[in-house]
Amino acid sequence: MAESVVYLLDIMYFLYISKEWVWLQIPNVILCILGIIWIYSNPETPRYLLAVQRWEDARACFKHIAKWNGTDSAIWDEVIFEKEAAILDDPELVQREQDEKAAQPVLTWRDIWAIPVLKTNLWSAALLYMEATFNFYLLTFYLKYFPGNVFENSVYFACSDLIAFCCAGVGLKYLGMKNTIRFASALALTGGISYLFLSTIEDLVPVIVCLSRIG
């Protein structure tokens, strides 16, 4: 959804403010720099720290989170994690786990290909993705050839993406994966057929764009 909002903001800039892209790129670079600084100033996630058994760093991370949440952070100085306690009680536990992990076979795409069910699932997922995204990317290339104002058509693009994200979330929650994919495929097919036969009708362009992009 945030992607669609950014797309709309870019369109509004070029449509109403200026056609000069440099002035739009300057704040973008500044925001990227601020974002990088902010990312590097944040601690590592506690899930990762616990997974690699960096107990002291994990406690420091939880203390940082507690301070941000306005709760007492001092209690984390005395916390001993469950896995940490198990290692203290049995120092050879880490070595045994490493040996068990090393003994496990490493799965590759050849292993997936050798199992008929997994191979079918892989092909099906790839074909579904290609079918779902064909109209999505095709319309991007043909946007400038649609009748009407390119900026207005771009607004329809952004709004249809925003609607699509909302519909996808609602569909997955209430209809399930299979029914949502069926509904999206039907919309994409309708939009694709409409594009073939009705794209020269300017008033129908927003409808075609919305159906194809949402599908």
PEFEN-V882402 format. One record per backbone hydrogen bond with DSSP energy under -0.5 kcal/mol. NH is the residue of the N-H (numbers start at 0). CO is the residue of the C=O. E is the energy in kcal/mol with one decimal. If there is no record, write none. Layout:
# PEFEN-V882402
NH | CO | E
NH | CO | E
This chain:
# PEFEN-V882402
4 | 0 | -1.9
5 | 1 | -2.4
6 | 2 | -2.1
7 | 3 | -2.3
8 | 4 | -2.3
9 | 5 | -2.4
10 | 6 | -2.1
11 | 7 | -2.6
12 | 8 | -2.0
13 | 9 | -2.2
14 | 10 | -2.4
15 | 11 | -2.4
16 | 11 | -0.6
16 | 12 | -2.1
17 | 12 | -2.2
20 | 18 | -0.7
23 | 20 | -0.7
24 | 20 | -1.7
25 | 21 | -1.8
26 | 22 | -0.7
27 | 23 | -0.9
28 | 24 | -2.4
29 | 25 | -2.1
30 | 26 | -2.7
31 | 27 | -2.1
32 | 28 | -2.3
33 | 29 | -2.5
34 | 30 | -2.5
35 | 31 | -2.4
36 | 32 | -2.4
37 | 33 | -2.5
38 | 34 | -2.4
39 | 35 | -2.5
40 | 36 | -1.4
41 | 37 | -0.7
41 | 38 | -0.9
48 | 44 | -2.1
49 | 45 | -2.6
50 | 46 | -1.9
51 | 47 | -2.1
52 | 49 | -0.8
53 | 48 | -2.9
54 | 52 | -1.2
57 | 53 | -2.1
58 | 54 | -2.4
59 | 55 | -2.3
60 | 56 | -2.2
61 | 57 | -2.5
62 | 58 | -2.2
63 | 59 | -2.1
64 | 60 | -2.3
65 | 61 | -2.5
66 | 62 | -2.2
67 | 63 | -1.9
68 | 64 | -1.9
69 | 66 | -1.0
70 | 65 | -2.7
75 | 72 | -1.2
76 | 73 | -1.6
77 | 74 | -1.2
84 | 80 | -2.7
85 | 81 | -2.0
86 | 82 | -2.1
87 | 83 | -2.1
88 | 84 | -2.0
89 | 85 | -1.8
92 | 89 | -2.1
95 | 91 | -2.0
96 | 92 | -2.3
97 | 93 | -2.3
98 | 94 | -2.2
99 | 95 | -2.3
100 | 96 | -2.3
101 | 97 | -2.2
102 | 98 | -1.4
103 | 99 | -0.8
103 | 100 | -0.7
106 | 104 | -0.6
110 | 107 | -0.6
111 | 107 | -1.4
112 | 108 | -2.5
113 | 109 | -1.4
114 | 110 | -0.5
114 | 111 | -1.2
115 | 113 | -0.6
118 | 114 | -2.6
119 | 115 | -2.4
120 | 116 | -2.3
121 | 117 | -2.2
122 | 118 | -2.3
123 | 119 | -2.7
124 | 120 | -2.5
125 | 121 | -2.1
126 | 122 | -2.6
127 | 123 | -2.6
128 | 124 | -2.1
129 | 125 | -2.3
130 | 126 | -2.6
131 | 127 | -2.4
132 | 128 | -1.9
133 | 129 | -1.1
134 | 130 | -0.5
136 | 132 | -2.2
137 | 133 | -2.4
138 | 134 | -2.4
139 | 135 | -0.7
140 | 136 | -1.4
141 | 137 | -1.6
142 | 139 | -0.6
144 | 141 | -1.1
145 | 141 | -0.7
145 | 142 | -1.2
146 | 198 | -0.6
152 | 148 | -2.4
153 | 149 | -1.7
154 | 150 | -1.9
155 | 151 | -1.8
156 | 152 | -1.9
157 | 153 | -2.7
158 | 154 | -2.8
159 | 155 | -2.5
160 | 156 | -2.2
161 | 157 | -2.2
162 | 158 | -2.5
163 | 159 | -2.5
164 | 160 | -2.4
165 | 161 | -1.7
166 | 162 | -2.9
167 | 163 | -2.7
168 | 164 | -1.9
169 | 165 | -2.4
170 | 166 | -3.1
171 | 167 | -2.5
172 | 168 | -1.6
173 | 169 | -2.5
174 | 170 | -2.8
175 | 170 | -1.3
179 | 175 | -1.8
180 | 176 | -2.3
181 | 177 | -2.2
182 | 178 | -2.4
183 | 179 | -2.6
184 | 180 | -2.5
185 | 181 | -2.1
186 | 182 | -2.0
187 | 183 | -2.5
188 | 184 | -2.5
189 | 185 | -2.3
190 | 186 | -2.6
191 | 187 | -2.6
192 | 188 | -2.5
193 | 189 | -2.3
194 | 190 | -2.2
195 | 191 | -1.6
196 | 192 | -1.7
197 | 193 | -3.1
198 | 194 | -0.8
200 | 197 | -1.6
201 | 199 | -0.9
203 | 200 | -1.4
204 | 200 | -0.6
204 | 201 | -1.1
207 | 203 | -2.6
208 | 204 | -2.8
209 | 205 | -2.4
210 | 206 | -2.6
211 | 207 | -2.4
212 | 208 | -2.8
213 | 209 | -2.5
214 | 210 | -2.1
